[in-house]
Amino acid sequence: MLRSIWGKIEDEFNIWRVGALPGLIIISLVMLARLSGSLQFLEWMTLDAFLRWRPAESRDDRITIIGINEADINSIGTYPIPDRNIAKLIEKIQSYKPKVIGLDLIRNTKFPPGNDELIQVFKKYKNLFGAEVILGEDKAPPPPALPPERVGFIDLIIDRDGKSRRALLGNPNNKDYKFSLPLRLAKTYLDSKNITLKNGTSDRHAMRFGKTELTRFLSNTGGYVGADAGGVKILVNFRSGKKVFPTLSLNELEKGNFNPQLIRDRIVLIGITAPSQPDFINTSAVSDYRHHLGIYGVDFHAHVISHILSTVENNRPQIVTLPDIWEYLWIIAWGILGIALGRLIQSAFKNLFVVGITIICFLSISYLCLIIGWWIPVAPVVLILGINAVGLSAFAFYEYDRSLKSQIAIRQEAIDFTFTSIHNGPLQTLAALMRESQNDNLKGKELHTKLQYLNQEIRDVGENLKIETLNRGESLYLGNSSKVDLKCPIHNLFYEVYSHTVERDLPHFKTLKVKVRDFDPVEEKYLSIKKKRELCQFLEEAICNAGKHAEGLTRLSATGKNQDGWYTITVKDNGVGISSNKENKGTKNSKSLAKELGGRFNRESTGSKGTSCELTWNLNCDRYKISINILPRLKRLLFTKK
């Protein structure tokens, strides 16, 4: 039993060793692709989609956007907006007592008329912050009238697919350290609540407001590979939903057509929202588009401010990721699951269904994780699951398992054939010899002769098996070493088997006087070489049984009748009849053959004397089974030749 269990374990190990190899190769290739950055675009797309599909959040009323739209520009009649109009706009906003104002407009040069008025406004209000650009070739200095501590940069970080997902909060610049405009505004707002900005505790280079540390973007964060991590950057957790920030136009503000509470004690961002003066940020992570080209720059900065305030004040999740080692272990674990599915199911259609359900479950898990702030690898896992479970691993496991079963079937067939050869030859002689010796019918010299004959029969079986193996089984050696060519028509083979078998030295053939044989022909298309061999061996054994057991045998008939698509082989004798109802190996083999042929086997006494042994099978059924067995072999043969 232990040997059997160990054999099964060994077979399973061999199947896994062969079947899992393609799957492990796919896992390795996908991981290499991820390490090289080839999967970044897929992972970014997945992140954007999950962020966009999140449930809508409530409006963030801490931030109000003053958008200078197309109607505002038309009413003023020129662009850029003159300094006087900007000065009046700021004065109007200040009259409603905002917490802080951010001017998301570059005002480093004069836009007359009213430059002096704008300078006075800059100097007058300490809660007013201007903008500058510090990176790249298109640098733009801040308004000259504003001190450095009231200036924030508005530079954007654009990924290789042209979309913005990260925000730069702080950056060293020459000997100075500069902050972004969104960070300046958020810091001023939180300072009023005694929540100050400090260095991080777990990450000294990160930024921390009170006890809340903003998770710093690193070069290999999430799906990013080798990204620039200079300065202090964060992954923006965009606010989900539509119209997430209250927005007023310049005309609405001038006419007073709004609720003053939209400005009081809030962060006010002033920026352009006119398509004719494009200030678009390309992103797929939000659903509150105002234009098909993306969101406006002022909207993006509002999302960054909301990210900071919501994290600090509302414990809203940031986007965090697993350490690199855990990300790759996560990928490997799902990859092994894909291989296991291929091993357990081993069916292309079932694999497609199960893997589809698995991928849906995995995507649901990943989506739920992102809702609570965890960005886990999605694209590489989906790739591995799809390729491994549906493709390579399932195919490898299926083919190897089928090959193993085929080898076992071939071995079993060889064992059965060997046993039948021994059973129809030496064992029949041995049984007759034992019966005669039991009745004291053998003398010493005669016993010696029969033992020599038995010895030769055993040796002949071994030689015949070797010859048949070399000849690819196209011939059959009978128990008396006679050979029949299995390529001959089956009714001719039956005649030969009958003639050769009744000539054997079996005890009750000595009294045989009447030999009857009559076999109807069968079209060759209905029988394979294998089936011919099995039928000939059945006929040989049935005749041998009569020679061995049918005491008083004088008549032995063997017939084959082809009628209405059924063929029946019948062997009848007039001996003493059945002496035992015990089912021996020969009877079991006959029943197994009948089942395989889609027919039936019957062995019974015929009156007071005699025995009838009958095998019936459906010719059409057999032909169908043969076709089914041949087709896979032809496919493998053609595939090998290619």
C-alpha positions in Angstrom: 0.0 0.0 0.0 2.8 2.4 0.9 4.5 1.6 -2.4 1.2 2.4 -4.2 0.8 5.7 -2.4 4.5 6.6 -3.1 3.9 5.7 -6.8 1.0 8.1 -7.0 3.0 10.8 -5.3 5.9 10.2 -7.7 3.5 10.4 -10.7 2.0 13.6 -9.5 5.4 15.0 -8.9 6.4 14.2 -12.5 3.3 15.8 -13.8 3.9 18.9 -11.8 7.6 18.9 -12.8 6.7 18.9 -16.5 3.4 20.8 -16.5 4.5 23.5 -14.1 7.7 24.4 -16.1 5.9 26.5 -18.8 3.9 28.2 -16.1 7.0 29.1 -14.1 8.7 30.4 -17.3 5.6 32.7 -17.9 5.8 33.9 -14.3 9.5 34.7 -14.7 8.9 36.5 -18.1 6.1 38.6 -16.7 8.2 39.5 -13.7 11.1 40.4 -15.9 8.7 42.5 -18.1 7.6 44.3 -14.9 11.1 44.9 -13.7 12.0 46.4 -17.0 9.0 48.8 -16.9 7.2 47.2 -19.8 4.0 46.8 -17.8 3.9 50.4 -16.5 1.3 51.5 -19.0 -1.0 48.6 -18.1 -0.7 49.2 -14.4 -1.2 53.0 -14.8 -4.4 52.3 -16.9 -5.7 49.9 -14.2 -5.0 52.5 -11.4 -6.8 55.2 -13.3 -9.8 53.0 -14.0 -10.2 51.9 -10.4 -9.9 55.5 -9.2 -12.5 56.6 -11.7 -14.9 53.8 -10.8 -14.9 54.5 -7.1 -18.2 55.6 -5.5 -18.8 59.3 -5.6 -17.6 61.3 -2.6 -19.2 64.3 -1.0 -18.2 67.8 -2.3 -15.1 69.3 -0.6 -16.5 72.6 0.7 -13.1 73.8 2.0 -12.0 74.7 -1.5 -13.7 77.0 -4.0 -12.6 77.5 -7.5 -12.9 80.9 -9.3 -12.7 79.9 -12.9 -12.2 82.6 -15.5 -14.2 81.1 -18.4 -14.9 81.9 -22.0 -17.8 84.3 -21.1 -15.6 86.2 -18.7 -12.9 86.7 -21.3 -15.4 87.8 -23.9 -16.9 90.3 -21.4 -13.5 91.8 -20.6 -12.6 91.8 -24.3 -8.9 90.7 -24.0 -6.6 88.1 -22.8 -4.4 87.9 -20.7 -6.7 89.4 -18.2 -5.5 93.0 -17.4 -3.9 93.6 -14.0 -6.7 95.9 -13.0 -9.3 93.2 -13.4 -7.2 90.7 -11.4 -6.8 93.3 -8.7 -10.6 94.0 -8.5 -11.3 90.3 -8.5 -8.9 89.7 -5.5 -10.4 92.7 -3.6 -13.9 91.3 -4.2 -12.9 87.9 -2.9 -11.2 89.4 0.1 -14.4 91.2 1.1 -15.9 87.8 1.8 -13.1 86.9 4.2 -11.5 83.7 2.7 -8.9 81.8 4.6 -6.4 82.0 1.8 -6.3 82.8 -1.9 -4.1 81.1 -4.5 -3.6 82.8 -7.9 -3.0 80.1 -10.4 -1.9 82.6 -13.0 1.6 83.7 -14.1 1.9 87.4 -13.4 5.6 88.0 -13.7 5.2 90.8 -16.3 2.9 93.8 -16.6 -0.5 93.4 -18.2 -1.8 97.0 -18.3 -3.8 98.7 -17.3 -3.7 98.5 -13.5 -0.2 97.1 -12.8 0.3 99.4 -9.8 -3.1 98.5 -8.4 -2.2 94.8 -8.6 1.1 95.4 -6.8 -0.7 97.2 -4.0 -3.1 94.2 -3.7 -0.1 91.8 -3.5 1.4 93.9 -0.7 -1.8 94.5 1.1 -3.1 90.9 1.7 -0.9 88.4 3.5 -3.1 85.5 2.7 -2.6 85.9 -1.0 -0.2 83.5 -2.8 1.2 83.7 -6.4 2.6 81.1 -8.8 5.8 80.4 -10.5 7.4 77.7 -12.7 10.7 76.3 -11.6 11.4 73.3 -13.8 12.2 72.7 -17.5 13.0 75.3 -20.1 9.8 77.3 -19.8 10.6 78.7 -16.3 8.5 81.6 -15.1 9.4 83.7 -12.1 6.8 84.8 -9.5 5.2 88.2 -9.3 8.0 90.6 -8.2 5.9 92.2 -5.4 5.4 88.9 -3.6 8.0 87.6 -1.1 9.3 84.0 -1.6 7.3 82.6 1.4 4.1 83.6 -0.5 4.9 82.0 -3.8 4.4 78.4 -4.8 5.3 76.6 -8.0 2.7 75.0 -10.3 4.9 72.6 -12.1 3.4 69.3 -13.2 4.8 65.8 -13.2 3.8 64.0 -16.4 4.2 60.3 -16.8 5.4 58.6 -20.0 1.9 58.1 -21.3 1.3 61.9 -21.1 -0.9 61.7 -18.0 -0.5 63.2 -14.5 -0.9 61.1 -11.4 1.7 62.5 -9.1 2.1 65.9 -7.5 5.4 67.6 -6.6 5.0 69.2 -3.2 8.6 70.4 -2.5 11.8 70.7 -4.5 15.3 71.9 -3.8 16.2 74.8 -6.0 19.8 76.1 -6.0 20.4 77.0 -2.3 16.7 77.4 -1.6 13.9 74.9 -1.0 10.6 75.7 -2.7 7.1 74.5 -2.1 4.2 74.0 -4.5 1.2 76.3 -4.6 -1.2 73.6 -3.4 1.1 72.8 -0.4 1.4 76.5 0.4 -2.4 76.9 0.5 -3.0 73.7 2.4 -0.3 74.6 4.9 -1.8 78.1 5.5 -5.2 76.6 6.0 -3.9 74.0 8.5 -1.7 76.5 10.3 -4.9 78.4 11.3 -6.0 75.2 13.0 -2.6 74.8 14.8 -1.6 71.8 12.6 2.0 72.6 11.5 4.2 71.1 8.8 7.2 69.1 9.9 9.5 66.3 8.6 8.2 62.8 8.6 9.0 60.3 11.4 9.1 57.0 9.6 10.5 58.7 6.5 12.6 61.8 7.4 12.3 63.1 3.8 8.5 63.0 3.8 6.2 65.8 5.0 4.1 65.5 8.1 1.1 67.6 9.3 0.6 67.0 13.0 0.6 63.2 13.3 -0.3 62.5 9.7 2.6 61.7 7.4 2.1 62.1 3.7 3.3 59.0 1.9 6.3 60.0 -0.3 6.5 58.7 -3.8 9.6 56.5 -4.5 11.1 55.5 -7.8 9.5 52.0 -7.7 6.3 52.8 -6.0 3.5 50.5 -7.2 3.6 50.0 -11.0 6.3 52.6 -11.5 9.8 51.4 -12.4 12.8 53.6 -12.1 10.8 56.8 -12.0 12.3 60.1 -11.0 11.8 60.4 -7.2 13.6 63.8 -6.8 12.0 66.3 -4.4 8.9 65.3 -2.4 6.2 63.8 -4.6 2.9 62.0 -3.7 0.5 59.9 -5.7 -2.6 62.0 -5.9 -5.7 60.3 -4.5 -8.1 62.2 -6.7 -11.5 63.0 -5.2 -14.2 60.8 -6.9 -17.5 62.0 -8.3 -18.7 64.9 -10.4 -18.6 68.6 -9.3 -16.4 67.8 -6.3 -15.5 71.5 -5.8 -17.8 74.5 -5.8 -17.0 76.7 -8.8 -17.8 80.3 -9.5 -17.1 82.4 -12.6 -15.7 86.0 -12.6 -19.0 87.4 -13.8 -20.9 85.6 -11.0 -18.5 87.0 -8.5 -18.9 90.6 -9.8 -22.7 90.4 -9.9 -22.9 88.8 -6.5 -25.0 85.9 -7.8 -23.7 83.3 -5.3 -23.8 82.3 -1.7 -21.1 84.2 0.3 -20.5 81.1 2.4 -18.8 79.6 -0.6 -15.8 81.9 0.1 -15.8 82.6 3.8 -13.0 80.8 5.6 -12.2 78.7 2.5 -9.3 78.2 0.2 -10.0 80.1 -3.0 -8.2 79.1 -6.2 -8.2 81.5 -9.1 -7.5 80.0 -12.5 -8.4 79.7 -16.2 -11.3 77.4 -17.2 -11.6 78.6 -20.8 -11.0 76.1 -23.7 -9.6 79.0 -25.9 -6.7 79.4 -23.4 -5.9 75.8 -22.8 -4.6 74.9 -19.4 -5.5 71.2 -19.5 -4.2 68.3 -17.4 -4.4 64.9 -19.0 -5.7 62.4 -16.5 -8.1 59.4 -16.7 -8.4 59.0 -12.9 -11.3 61.4 -12.5 -14.9 61.6 -13.8 -15.5 65.3 -13.3 -14.2 66.4 -16.8 -15.0 69.8 -17.9 -13.6 69.2 -21.3 -12.7 66.2 -23.4 -9.0 67.1 -23.2 -8.9 66.5 -19.5 -9.3 68.7 -16.4 -8.0 72.3 -16.0 -4.8 73.0 -14.1 -6.8 74.8 -11.4 -8.9 71.6 -10.9 -5.8 69.5 -10.6 -4.3 71.8 -7.9 -7.7 71.7 -6.0 -7.5 67.8 -6.0 -4.0 68.0 -4.5 -5.1 70.4 -1.8 -8.1 68.2 -1.1 -5.8 65.2 -0.9 -3.7 66.9 1.8 -6.6 68.3 3.8 -8.7 65.1 3.7 -5.8 63.0 4.8 -4.9 65.2 7.7 -8.4 66.2 8.9 -10.6 63.3 7.8 -8.2 60.3 7.8 -9.0 59.7 4.1 -6.8 57.0 2.8 -3.7 57.8 0.9 -2.5 55.6 -2.0 0.1 53.2 -0.5 1.8 50.2 -1.9 3.5 47.0 -0.7 7.2 46.7 -0.4 8.8 45.4 -3.6 9.5 41.9 -2.3 5.9 41.5 -1.1 4.6 42.7 -4.5 6.5 40.0 -6.3 5.5 37.4 -3.8 1.9 38.4 -4.4 2.4 38.0 -8.2 4.1 34.6 -7.8 1.3 33.4 -5.5 -1.4 34.2 -8.0 0.8 32.7 -10.8 1.1 29.4 -8.8 -2.7 29.5 -8.4 -3.0 29.7 -12.2 -0.7 26.7 -12.6 -2.8 24.8 -10.0 -6.0 25.5 -11.8 -4.4 24.2 -15.0 -3.5 20.9 -13.2 -6.8 20.4 -11.4 -9.1 21.2 -14.3 -7.3 20.1 -17.5 -10.0 21.3 -19.8 -9.8 24.3 -22.1 -13.4 25.3 -21.7 -13.6 24.7 -18.0 -10.4 26.5 -17.6 -11.7 29.5 -19.5 -14.8 29.6 -17.2 -12.9 29.1 -13.9 -10.1 31.5 -14.8 -12.6 34.1 -15.9 -14.3 33.8 -12.5 -10.9 33.9 -10.8 -9.8 37.0 -12.6 -13.1 38.7 -11.8 -12.7 37.8 -8.1 -9.1 39.1 -8.2 -10.1 42.4 -9.9 -12.8 42.8 -7.3 -10.3 42.2 -4.5 -7.8 44.7 -6.1 -10.6 47.3 -6.5 -11.7 47.0 -2.9 -8.0 47.3 -1.8 -7.7 50.5 -3.8 -10.8 51.9 -2.2 -9.1 51.6 1.2 -5.9 53.0 -0.2 -3.8 49.9 -1.2 -2.5 49.9 -4.8 -1.5 46.2 -5.5 -0.2 44.8 -8.8 -3.0 43.9 -11.1 -1.8 43.8 -14.7 1.0 41.2 -14.2 -1.4 38.9 -12.2 -4.1 39.0 -14.9 -1.5 38.3 -17.6 -0.1 35.3 -15.7 -3.5 33.9 -14.8 -4.7 34.2 -18.3 -1.7 32.7 -20.0 -0.9 30.0 -17.4 -4.4 28.7 -16.5 -6.0 29.0 -20.0 -2.9 28.3 -22.1 0.4 26.9 -21.4 0.0 25.2 -18.0 -3.4 23.7 -18.8 -2.1 22.4 -22.1 1.1 21.0 -20.6 -0.7 19.3 -17.7 -3.3 17.9 -20.0 -0.8 16.6 -22.6 1.5 15.2 -20.0 -1.3 13.6 -18.0 -2.7 12.1 -21.2 0.7 10.9 -22.2 1.2 9.3 -18.8 -2.3 7.6 -19.0 -1.5 6.4 -22.5 1.8 4.9 -21.3 -0.1 3.1 -18.5 -2.7 1.9 -20.9 0.0 0.5 -23.3 1.7 -1.2 -20.4 -1.6 -2.7 -19.2 -2.3 -3.8 -22.7 1.1 -5.5 -22.9 0.4 -7.2 -19.5 -3.0 -8.4 -20.6 -1.7 -9.7 -23.9 1.2 -11.5 -22.2 -1.2 -13.1 -19.7 -3.6 -14.2 -22.5 -0.7 -15.7 -24.4 0.4 -17.7 -21.3 -3.2 -18.5 -20.4 -4.1 -19.9 -23.8 -0.8 -21.7 -24.2 1.3 -23.1 -21.3 -1.4 -22.7 -18.6 -3.9 -24.8 -20.7 -1.2 -27.5 -21.1 -0.4 -27.3 -17.4 -4.0 -27.6 -16.4 -4.5 -30.7 -18.6 -1.3 -32.2 -17.3 -2.4 -31.6 -13.7 -5.8 -33.2 -14.4 -4.2 -36.3 -16.0 -1.6 -36.7 -13.2 -4.3 -36.5 -10.6 -6.1 -39.4 -12.2 -2.8 -41.4 -12.4 -3.1 -41.6 -16.2 0.5 -40.6 -16.9 3.5 -42.8 -16.8 7.0 -41.5 -16.1 8.1 -41.4 -19.7 4.9 -39.8 -20.9 5.0 -37.2 -18.0 8.6 -36.3 -19.0 7.5 -35.8 -22.6 4.6 -33.5 -21.6 6.8 -31.5 -19.3 9.3 -31.0 -22.1 6.4 -29.8 -24.3 5.3 -27.5 -21.6 8.8 -26.1 -21.2 9.0 -25.5 -24.9 5.6 -23.8 -24.9 6.8 -21.4 -22.2 9.9 -20.6 -24.1 7.9 -20.1 -27.3 5.7 -17.6 -25.6 8.7 -15.4 -24.8 10.1 -15.7 -28.3 6.7 -15.0 -29.9 6.2 -11.9 -27.7 9.5 -10.5 -28.9 8.7 -11.2 -32.5 5.3 -9.7 -32.2 6.8 -6.5 -30.7 9.2 -6.2 -33.6 6.4 -6.9 -36.1 4.2 -4.2 -34.4 1.6 -6.8 -33.4 0.4 -7.7 -36.9 0.6 -11.4 -36.2 -0.6 -13.7 -33.4 1.1 -16.8 -32.1 -1.3 -19.4 -30.8 -0.8 -21.7 -27.9 0.8 -24.4 -30.0 3.3 -21.9 -31.6 1.2 -21.6 -34.8 1.2 -18.2 -36.3 -1.7 -16.4 -38.0 -1.5 -13.1 -39.9 -3.8 -10.6 -38.4 -4.0 -8.7 -41.7 -6.1 -11.5 -43.1 -10.0 -11.3 -43.1 -11.4 -12.1 -39.7 -13.4 -15.2 -40.9 -10.2 -16.7 -42.3 -8.5 -16.1 -39.0 -11.3 -17.8 -37.2 -10.9 -20.9 -39.4 -7.2 -21.0 -38.7 -7.6 -20.6 -35.0 -10.1 -23.4 -34.9 -8.0 -25.7 -36.9 -4.8 -25.1 -35.0 -6.4 -25.2 -31.6 -8.2 -28.5 -31.9 -4.9 -30.1 -32.9 -3.4 -29.3 -29.5 -2.6 -32.0 -27.0 -5.5 -31.4 -24.6 -7.1 -34.5 -22.9 -10.7 -34.3 -24.3 -9.7 -33.5 -27.9 -8.7 -37.2 -28.1 -12.3 -38.2 -28.1 -13.4 -35.5 -30.5 -15.0 -36.9 -33.7 -17.2 -34.2 -35.2 -15.6 -30.8 -35.9 -18.0 -28.0 -37.1 -16.8 -24.6 -38.1 -18.7 -21.9 -40.1 -17.9 -18.2 -40.0 -19.6 -15.4 -41.8 -17.3 -12.7 -43.2 -17.0 -9.2 -41.7 -16.0 -6.1 -43.6 -12.5 -5.0 -42.6 -13.6 -1.4 -41.8 -15.3 -2.7 -38.7 -12.2 -4.2 -37.0 -8.8 -3.0 -36.1 -5.7 -5.3 -35.7 -6.1 -5.0 -31.9 -9.7 -6.2 -32.0 -8.9 -9.1 -34.4 -6.2 -10.3 -31.9 -8.6 -10.1 -29.0 -11.3 -12.0 -30.9 -8.9 -14.7 -32.0 -7.7 -15.1 -28.5 -11.3 -15.4 -27.2 -12.0 -18.1 -29.8 -8.8 -19.9 -28.9 -9.6 -19.9 -25.2 -13.2 -21.0 -25.7 -12.0 -24.0 -27.7 -9.2 -24.8 -25.2 -11.7 -24.8 -22.4 -13.7 -27.5 -24.2 -10.5 -29.6 -24.7 -9.6 -29.2 -21.0 -13.0 -29.5 -19.3 -15.6 -31.1 -21.6 -15.2 -34.7 -20.6 -16.8 -37.1 -23.1 -16.4 -34.6 -25.9 -17.3 -35.9 -29.3 -18.7 -32.8 -31.1 -17.3 -29.3 -31.1 -18.8 -26.5 -33.2 -17.6 -22.9 -33.7 -19.7 -20.5 -35.7 -19.8 -16.8 -36.5 -23.0 -15.2 -37.6 -23.4 -11.7 -39.1 -27.0 -10.5 -38.8 -28.5 -7.0 -38.7 -25.2 -5.3 -37.8 -24.5 -7.7 -34.9 -21.9 -10.4 -35.0 -22.0 -13.5 -32.8 -19.3 -16.1 -32.1 -20.6 -19.3 -30.6 -18.6 -22.3 -29.4 -20.6 -25.4 -28.4 -19.5 -28.7 -27.1 -21.4 -31.9 -26.0 -19.2 -32.6 -23.0 -20.3 -32.9 -19.3 -21.3 -29.2 -19.1 -20.3 -26.6 -16.6 -18.9 -28.0 -13.4 -18.4 -24.8 -11.5 -20.0 -21.3 -11.5 -16.8 -19.7 -10.3 -15.8 -16.8 -12.6 -12.2 -17.3 -13.6 -9.7 -15.0 -15.3 -10.8 -16.1 -18.8 -14.5 -15.3 -18.1 -13.5 -11.9 -16.7 -11.5 -11.2 -19.9 -14.4 -12.2 -22.1 -16.8 -10.0 -20.3 -14.4 -7.1 -20.4 -14.0 -7.6 -24.2 -17.8 -7.7 -24.7 -18.1 -4.5 -22.8 -15.4 -2.8 -24.8 -17.1 -3.9 -28.0 -20.5 -2.7 -26.8 -21.9 -6.2 -26.8 -22.5 -9.1 -24.4 -20.9 -12.4 -23.3 -22.8 -15.5 -22.1 -21.6 -18.9 -21.0 -24.2 -21.6 -20.1 -25.0 -25.3 -20.1 -27.1 -26.6 -23.0 -29.4 -29.2 -21.5 -28.1 -32.2 -19.7 -24.8 -32.2 -21.6 -22.7 -29.6 -23.3 -21.7 -26.0 -22.8 -22.3 -22.9 -25.0 -19.9 -19.9 -24.9 -21.2 -16.9 -26.9 -19.8 -13.4 -27.6 -22.0 -10.8 -29.4 -21.1 -7.3 -30.4 -22.4 -4.4 -32.5 -20.3 -3.9 -35.6 -21.2 -0.2 -36.1 -20.5 0.6 -32.4 -17.1 -1.0 -32.7 -16.3 1.0 -35.8 -17.2 4.2 -34.1 -15.0 3.4 -31.1 -12.1 2.6 -33.4 -12.5 5.9 -35.2 -12.5 7.7 -31.9 -9.3 6.0 -30.9 -7.5 6.5 -34.2 -8.2 10.3 -34.6 -6.1 11.5 -31.7 -3.2 9.3 -32.9 -3.4 10.8 -36.4 -3.5 14.3 -34.9 -0.3 13.6 -32.9 1.3 12.0 -35.9 0.6 15.0 -38.1 1.7 17.4 -35.5 5.0 15.6 -35.0 5.7 15.6 -38.7 5.2 19.4 -38.9 
